[in-house]
Amino acid sequence: MSRRDARKALVLGLPEPLRKALVRQSVAHIPLAYLVRQTLRRALDAGIGWDKTVTSGDRRPILVQLSCEERARLDMWISARKVSEEEAVLSLISALLEQEASASDIEKG
């Protein structure tokens, strides 16, 4: 499969607060699609779920390339929660960022 194959890519419309949280976690100027994919991988590896479903934002969409393994792991969440791919990715990323923020707050306080 080509890397430009649409079956490997996912189009995401990041909500503005989520985009800012992703950019804030990196001091270097890293592409947003890379930040999304790495955060998604960390969320999948941690096995965390989410309480609230995040819907797409109205910003310009980004294209995120996913491996077959990432797609398969994401499909488990999609079938369990009955949500779209985009909502599953955004919700997992949001849940991980909230968990990391609360963990850093505990360390500070």
C-alpha positions as CSV (number, residue, x, y, z in Angstrom):
1,M,0.0,0.0,0.0
2,S,1.2,3.4,-0.8
3,R,1.7,6.0,2.0
4,R,-0.8,8.2,0.2
5,D,-3.4,5.4,0.2
6,A,-6.6,6.8,1.7
7,R,-7.2,3.6,3.6
8,K,-4.2,4.4,5.8
9,A,-5.0,8.0,6.5
10,L,-7.5,9.6,8.7
11,V,-8.8,13.2,8.3
12,L,-9.2,15.0,11.7
13,G,-10.7,18.3,12.5
14,L,-9.1,19.2,15.8
15,P,-11.1,21.4,18.2
16,E,-9.1,24.5,19.1
17,P,-8.6,23.7,22.8
18,L,-7.3,20.3,21.9
19,R,-4.9,21.7,19.3
20,K,-3.5,24.2,21.8
21,A,-3.0,21.4,24.4
22,L,-1.1,19.3,21.8
23,V,1.1,22.2,20.7
24,R,1.8,23.2,24.4
25,Q,3.2,19.7,25.2
26,S,6.1,20.2,22.7
27,V,8.8,22.9,22.9
28,A,10.0,22.2,19.4
29,H,7.9,23.1,16.3
30,I,6.7,19.6,15.5
31,P,4.0,19.0,12.8
32,L,0.6,18.7,14.3
33,A,-0.1,15.3,12.6
34,Y,3.0,13.9,14.3
35,L,1.9,15.1,17.7
36,V,-1.6,13.6,17.2
37,R,-0.2,10.3,16.1
38,Q,2.3,10.0,19.0
39,T,-0.3,11.1,21.5
40,L,-2.7,8.5,20.1
41,R,-0.1,5.8,20.3
42,R,0.6,6.7,24.0
43,A,-3.2,6.6,24.7
44,L,-3.5,3.2,23.0
45,D,-0.5,1.8,24.9
46,A,-1.8,3.1,28.2
47,G,-5.2,1.4,27.6
48,I,-7.1,4.4,28.9
49,G,-10.8,5.0,28.0
50,W,-12.7,8.2,27.9
51,D,-15.7,9.6,29.7
52,K,-16.8,12.3,27.2
53,T,-16.8,12.0,23.5
54,V,-15.0,14.8,21.7
55,T,-16.5,15.9,18.3
56,S,-14.5,17.4,15.5
57,G,-13.8,21.1,15.4
58,D,-14.3,23.6,12.7
59,R,-10.6,24.2,12.0
60,R,-8.8,23.2,8.8
61,P,-8.6,19.3,8.9
62,I,-5.3,17.5,9.1
63,L,-4.3,14.2,7.6
64,V,-2.9,11.6,10.0
65,Q,-1.3,8.4,8.7
66,L,-2.1,5.3,10.8
67,S,-0.4,1.9,10.7
68,C,-2.4,-1.3,10.3
69,E,-1.8,-2.1,14.0
70,E,-3.0,1.3,15.1
71,R,-6.1,1.0,12.9
72,A,-6.9,-2.5,14.4
73,R,-6.5,-1.2,18.0
74,L,-8.6,1.8,17.2
75,D,-11.3,-0.4,15.6
76,M,-11.7,-2.1,19.0
77,W,-12.6,1.2,20.6
78,I,-14.9,2.1,17.7
79,S,-16.9,-1.1,17.9
80,A,-17.1,-1.0,21.7
81,R,-18.2,2.7,21.9
82,K,-20.2,2.9,18.6
83,V,-18.5,6.2,17.5
84,S,-16.7,7.3,14.4
85,E,-12.9,7.0,13.9
86,E,-12.5,10.7,14.3
87,E,-14.4,10.9,17.5
88,A,-12.5,7.9,18.9
89,V,-9.1,9.5,18.1
90,L,-10.1,12.9,19.5
91,S,-11.6,11.4,22.6
92,L,-8.6,9.2,23.3
93,I,-6.2,12.1,22.8
94,S,-8.2,14.4,25.0
95,A,-8.5,11.7,27.8
96,L,-4.7,11.2,27.8
97,L,-3.9,14.9,27.9
98,E,-6.4,15.4,30.8
99,Q,-4.8,12.4,32.6
100,E,-1.3,13.8,32.1
101,A,-2.4,17.3,33.2
102,S,-4.0,16.0,36.4
103,A,-0.9,13.9,37.1
104,S,1.4,16.9,36.8
105,D,-1.0,18.9,39.0
106,I,-0.7,16.2,41.7
107,E,3.1,16.3,41.4
108,K,3.2,20.1,41.8
109,G,0.7,20.3,44.7
